[in-house]
């Protein structure tokens, strides 16, 4: 019997080895994290401190291509983090944004999108895999400046859209936010890391969470 068990064990290890080896980030995935870090690093000057401090989730989609005259198709790919029970931020999950209209414009334009999730329910809806903004969660263009506080009625999601470095006040209502399961598997070896500590993430991903933490007043243990 022992001569039969050994070949089966070796065969099983060979079968599952590729799954373990697959958790290796690609250059495109690392570039996505780096670009998202750069974009978000420019946004806190626009987003009110109260909004950042009370955010339950943050998604950054850099380099969104808005093609056509009014409507767009596949818009862009980015990353998202969720607030953890200890007040810190999760490892970044890879996401995509598709199907929104930014209003009238001519030709293709590159825009950057930051989504601020104001409720745990909105974060959970996004984490489920597919969230249609404006249907699964209310969304409006986010406020700017410091004139917002505890008495302000907030939607489930604020959207901040910038073009050529300038905030343009557009919304992304009607767009669909989807989890990029393939990218998450490549980087983490799991489908969705939004409940995982950022300490287990690659260096660039930890740097993104560090930038988020400093901007939102969250614990910065991941920065050490």
N, C-alpha and C positions, 0 to 999 in steps of 0.2 A: 504493500500500500504506500509506503514512504517514497518508493521510486515513481509512483504515479502522481503524488501530491506535488513534488518538486517541479516537474515540468509545467503543471497547471499554474503554480505560483509564479514561475518565471514568465509564462505566457501572459498572465494577468498584468504583471508589472510592465511588460512591453506594450500591452494594449493601452494602459492608462498613462504611460509616460508622456506621449504627445500632448495630453491635456494639460499636464503640469508645465511642460516646456513652452506651451502656447502663451503663457502669461508674460510676454515680452513686448513692451511698447514699441510702436513703429515711429519713424521720424515724423510722420504726419500727425500722429497723436500728440507727440511732445511739442510740435509746433503749435498745435491747437491750444495747448495749455499755456505756452509762452505768450501767444497772441492775446489770449483772454486775460492774462495777468497784466499785460501792457495796457489794454483797453480799460480794465476796471481801475487801474491805478490813476487814470485820468478822470474818472467819473465822480468820486466823492466830493469834489468841489461843486458839483451840480446838485447832487442828492442831499436833501436835508438831513442833518445829524440824527434827528428823531427817527426818521425812516430807516436809516442804516442800523441804529442801535436796537430797533425792535424787529428787524427782518428775521423771518423764520427760514428763508431760503433765498439764494441768489443764483441767477443763471446769467452767463455772459456768452454772447454769440458774436464773435468778431468777424469783420469782413463779410457781412451779409450782402449778397448780390441781389439787387432789385432790378430784374430784367423786364423790359417791355414798357408800355405806356402807363397802365394803371395797375394791372394785376401781376403778381409774381407766382412762380411755382416753388421749387426747392430753394429755400432762402439761405440757409447757412448751418454750420455745425459749431458747437461750443461745448461748454461744461457747466455743471451746476453743483452747488453744495447745499447741505441742509443743516439746520441748527440741531446740535446734539443735546441730550438731557443735561449735560454739565455746562451748557452755555457756549461751548466751543463749536467748531464747524467740522463737518464730515469730510472724508476724502472726496474729491471731485468726481462726479459721474458724467460720462460723455452723453451729449444730447444733440438733437437736430431740431431746427425750426423750419416749418414749411407752410405755404399756403396763405400768407398774409398780404394785405394791401396797405401800403403806406400813403395812399392818396395820389393825387395827380403829379406826374413827373414825366419827363421826356428822356428816353434812352435808359441805359443801365447805370445804376449808381451803387456805390459801395457804402453800406451803413453798418454801424455797430449797435447792437441791442443789449441792454442790461435789463433783466427782469428781477424785481424785488417781490418776493412772496411774503405777504403780511400775516398769513395764518398757517397753522400746522396742517389744516385740512387741504389748503392749496398745494402745499408741499407733498402731502400724501397722494393727491390726485396726479401730480407730475411724476412722482415716483412709481406710480402704477404702470407707466409705460407710454401712455398717450393721453395728453391733456389738450382739449380744444379751448383756447383762451377766449373768454366771453361767454362760454357755454358751461364748461366744467368748472370754471372759476372766473369771476368778474375781473375785468382789466381796464385800466384807464392810463392815459399818459401821466407820468409821475409829476408831482409838484417840484418846484425848485426854490432855493433859498431856505431861510430858517423859520418861516412863518407857519409851522405845523407842530401840533402837540397832541396831548392825550385826548383832547376833546374833538379832534378831527375824525370824521367818519372815513375810514379807509376801505378801498376795495380789496379783494383777495390778492390782486397782483397790480403792481405799478410797472409800467414800461418806460424805459428811458432809451431814446433813439438818437444817435448822433451821426452827423455826416460832415466830413472834412474837419473834424474836431469841434464842431458846433452842435449844441443840443437843439433839436428841431421840434420837440413836443409831439411827435407822432405816436400813435398807438399800434399795437399788433393784434387787435381784436380779430378773431376768426382764424388765427394761425394755430397750428398744431405743434405742440412740443412733444417730442418722442425720445425715448431712451435709446441710445446707440449701444445695443447689447454686444455687438462684435468688438467695438473699441474697448468696452469695459472688460470683456473677457481677455483681450490682448494685454491690457495693462494690469488687471487685478486677478484674473482667473475666476471672476464671478460676474453675474449678470448686472448687479446694481450695488455700488459701494456706499450709498447714502446713509447707511447706519454704521459705517466703519470709521474708525479714527483715522485722521489724516497722517498719523505717525507711521502707518503701514504703507503709505503711498510713495511713489517715486519722488526724487528731489524736487523736480519742477512743480509737481502737484502740491507738495508741501509748501513751496514758495508762494503759490497762488493762495492757498489757505492762510498763509501768514499775512499776505496783503489784505485779504478779506477780514481777518481777525483784528488787525490794527485799525481798519476803517470803521469797524462796527463795535469796537470796545470789548471784543470777546477775549477770553484767555489766549495767550500767545505761546503756550507751552510747545506747540508744534514748531515754533521758530527756533528753538534751542537745538 
